[in-house]
Amino acid sequence: MKSIAIMALIAAVSLTAAEKKVDGEQVFDQKCASCHIKMITKPELKKIFKTVKAPPMIEVSNQLKKNIKIVEDIDDEIHRAVTIAFIKDYVIYPDLDKSMCEAMALEKFDLMPSQKGKLSEEELNAVAAWVYDYYQGKKF
């Protein structure tokens, strides 16, 4: 457990440096928004559901925060670092076994296509951190 905590803290420190160089929201707008809606309410989504390409990012962020657990989530920074690491891994190596989408979402959208080679490491760090931070406290 200590090794996970140490790795997460190291990742958090390196993420903080990377986040300052690249704007995660700009990366989202340029590379992710063509499929994922940044912000939408459930009633609004119901009206356009048939045309949506991927789950809304607010729901993705909330599902990840809810489903990624670290020994009772005793430390918010460790939870943040582990969730960001998961996002980075999943974006590059999506897999059904790793998916945290609801069954209905997987049926409609299938797995996200790999973004390997489409994002630099700095962009990946920045957008993963943005996905975690931007939706903090926001409900779908």
Helices and strands as residue ranges (DSSP letters): H 2-21, H 24-27, I 28-32, H 42-48, G 49-51, H 57-67, G 71-73, H 76-92, H 103-109, H 121-134
